[in-house]
Amino acid sequence: MPHLRFRGIEREALMQLSGPLVEQLSALTGAPVAHFTIERVQTEFIISAEAVAGYPFVELMWFDRGQAIQDQAAQLITEQVKAQVGAAVDVAVIVLPLTRSAYYDNGHHYG
């Protein structure tokens, strides 16, 4: 059930990277492709009372898979985003580990 939430990236760029990214993350984690969800949040960045372009922020919400897998997932996400928006653009990946007992699917938790 890994869920990726993107901010600061255009819809078309996210559509282009979504397939390859999910396939690579699926291979890395062993989670089926169908279990991944991707959400694009339309957002506006403001600094010192000015609207600015900002840069891509990606939140990865999933059950903990250990530091090594997490590091590899963050690298994959960063590479795929940079391939769409440019190598010079900063990309932030924030991992939000979920606990099985606090995640419900149709009223039933995984824990």
C-alpha positions as CSV (number, residue, x, y, z in Angstrom):
1,M,0.0,0.0,0.0
2,P,2.8,2.5,-0.4
3,H,1.3,5.9,-1.1
4,L,3.3,8.7,-2.8
5,R,2.1,12.3,-2.5
6,F,3.7,14.8,-4.8
7,R,3.8,18.6,-4.6
8,G,5.6,21.1,-6.8
9,I,5.5,19.0,-10.0
10,E,3.4,19.4,-13.1
11,R,0.7,16.9,-13.8
12,E,2.2,15.8,-17.1
13,A,5.7,15.2,-15.6
14,L,4.1,13.1,-12.9
15,M,2.1,11.1,-15.4
16,Q,5.3,10.4,-17.3
17,L,7.3,9.2,-14.3
18,S,4.5,7.3,-12.5
19,G,4.7,4.1,-14.4
20,P,8.5,3.5,-14.3
21,L,8.7,4.7,-10.7
22,V,6.0,2.4,-9.4
23,E,7.5,-0.5,-11.4
24,Q,11.0,0.1,-9.9
25,L,9.6,0.6,-6.3
26,S,7.6,-2.6,-6.7
27,A,10.7,-4.5,-7.7
28,L,12.6,-3.0,-4.7
29,T,9.9,-3.6,-2.1
30,G,8.1,-6.7,-3.4
31,A,4.8,-4.9,-3.1
32,P,2.5,-5.4,-6.1
33,V,2.2,-2.5,-8.6
34,A,-1.5,-2.4,-7.9
35,H,-0.9,-1.6,-4.2
36,F,0.8,1.7,-5.0
37,T,-1.1,5.0,-5.1
38,I,0.1,8.3,-6.4
39,E,-1.5,11.6,-5.5
40,R,-0.6,15.0,-6.9
41,V,-1.4,17.9,-4.6
42,Q,-1.7,21.3,-6.4
43,T,0.1,23.7,-4.2
44,E,1.5,27.2,-4.0
45,F,4.8,28.0,-2.4
46,I,5.2,31.4,-0.7
47,I,8.3,32.9,0.7
48,S,8.5,36.4,2.2
49,A,5.0,37.3,1.0
50,E,5.9,36.3,-2.6
51,A,4.7,33.4,-4.6
52,V,7.6,31.3,-5.8
53,A,8.0,28.3,-8.1
54,G,9.2,25.9,-5.3
55,Y,10.5,22.5,-6.0
56,P,9.2,18.9,-5.9
57,F,8.3,17.5,-2.4
58,V,7.5,13.9,-2.3
59,E,5.9,12.2,0.7
60,L,6.3,8.4,0.9
61,M,3.9,6.8,3.3
62,W,4.4,3.1,3.8
63,F,5.1,0.4,6.4
64,D,8.8,0.5,7.5
65,R,11.0,-1.6,5.3
66,G,14.4,-0.8,7.0
67,Q,16.9,2.0,6.3
68,A,18.6,0.4,3.3
69,I,15.3,-0.1,1.4
70,Q,14.2,3.4,2.4
71,D,17.4,4.9,1.2
72,Q,17.1,3.1,-2.2
73,A,13.5,4.2,-2.5
74,A,14.4,7.8,-1.9
75,Q,17.1,7.6,-4.5
76,L,14.8,6.1,-7.1
77,I,12.2,8.7,-6.5
78,T,14.8,11.5,-6.7
79,E,16.2,10.1,-9.9
80,Q,12.8,9.7,-11.6
81,V,11.7,13.2,-10.6
82,K,14.9,14.8,-11.8
83,A,14.6,13.0,-15.1
84,Q,11.4,14.8,-15.7
85,V,12.1,18.2,-14.2
86,G,15.8,18.6,-14.7
87,A,18.9,17.5,-12.9
88,A,19.6,20.9,-11.3
89,V,16.2,20.9,-9.5
90,D,16.2,20.1,-5.8
91,V,13.9,17.2,-4.8
92,A,12.8,16.6,-1.2
93,V,11.6,13.1,-0.2
94,I,10.0,12.7,3.2
95,V,9.3,9.2,4.4
96,L,6.3,8.8,6.7
97,P,6.4,5.3,8.2
98,L,3.0,3.9,9.0
99,T,2.2,1.4,11.7
100,R,0.2,-1.6,10.7
101,S,-2.2,-1.2,13.7
102,A,-3.0,2.4,12.7
103,Y,-3.7,1.6,9.0
104,Y,-7.2,0.5,8.1
105,D,-8.5,-1.0,4.9
106,N,-12.3,-1.4,4.8
107,G,-12.4,-1.1,8.6
108,H,-9.7,-3.6,9.4
109,H,-6.1,-2.8,10.4
110,Y,-3.1,-4.7,9.3
111,G,-1.5,-5.2,12.7
